[in-house]
Amino acid sequence: MARPIKETPVLKGADAIRFRKNMEFNKKVSAEELDRMKKNFKLFQSKITF
């Protein structure tokens, strides 16, 4: 039988600050990179069958 999933702990203090800085840094993607990623996604999606 499966175990219940525990709640995600709330980040506080230095951990919360570090997480916030990492999120702000990681979400910056150039328009060219985003286009490349979308094209690759469409390519893979067209080749995969389930």
ZIRAHU-V111108 format. One record per residue. N is the residue number from 1. RES is the residue in three letters. PHI is phi in whole degrees, 0 to 359 (999 if undefined). PSI is psi as a letter, one per 30 degrees, with the letter a starting at -180 (999 if undefined). Layout:
# ZIRAHU-V111108
n=N res=RES phi=PHI psi=PSI
n=N res=RES phi=PHI psi=PSI
This chain:
# ZIRAHU-V111108
n=1 res=MET phi=999 psi=k
n=2 res=ALA phi=285 psi=k
n=3 res=ARG phi=273 psi=k
n=4 res=PRO phi=293 psi=k
n=5 res=ILE phi=278 psi=k
n=6 res=LYS phi=283 psi=l
n=7 res=GLU phi=292 psi=k
n=8 res=THR phi=285 psi=k
n=9 res=PRO phi=291 psi=l
n=10 res=VAL phi=277 psi=k
n=11 res=LEU phi=280 psi=k
n=12 res=LYS phi=223 psi=l
n=13 res=GLY phi=67 psi=b
n=14 res=ALA phi=296 psi=e
n=15 res=ASP phi=297 psi=e
n=16 res=ALA phi=294 psi=e
n=17 res=ILE phi=296 psi=e
n=18 res=ARG phi=297 psi=e
n=19 res=PHE phi=298 psi=e
n=20 res=ARG phi=299 psi=e
n=21 res=LYS phi=296 psi=e
n=22 res=ASN phi=296 psi=e
n=23 res=MET phi=295 psi=e
n=24 res=GLU phi=293 psi=e
n=25 res=PHE phi=289 psi=e
n=26 res=ASN phi=281 psi=f
n=27 res=LYS phi=273 psi=g
n=28 res=LYS phi=273 psi=j
n=29 res=VAL phi=230 psi=k
n=30 res=SER phi=290 psi=l
n=31 res=ALA phi=297 psi=e
n=32 res=GLU phi=295 psi=e
n=33 res=GLU phi=294 psi=e
n=34 res=LEU phi=296 psi=e
n=35 res=ASP phi=297 psi=e
n=36 res=ARG phi=299 psi=e
n=37 res=MET phi=295 psi=e
n=38 res=LYS phi=295 psi=e
n=39 res=LYS phi=297 psi=e
n=40 res=ASN phi=296 psi=e
n=41 res=PHE phi=299 psi=e
n=42 res=LYS phi=296 psi=e
n=43 res=LEU phi=298 psi=e
n=44 res=PHE phi=296 psi=e
n=45 res=GLN phi=296 psi=e
n=46 res=SER phi=287 psi=f
n=47 res=LYS phi=267 psi=f
n=48 res=ILE phi=268 psi=k
n=49 res=THR phi=231 psi=k
n=50 res=PHE phi=247 psi=999
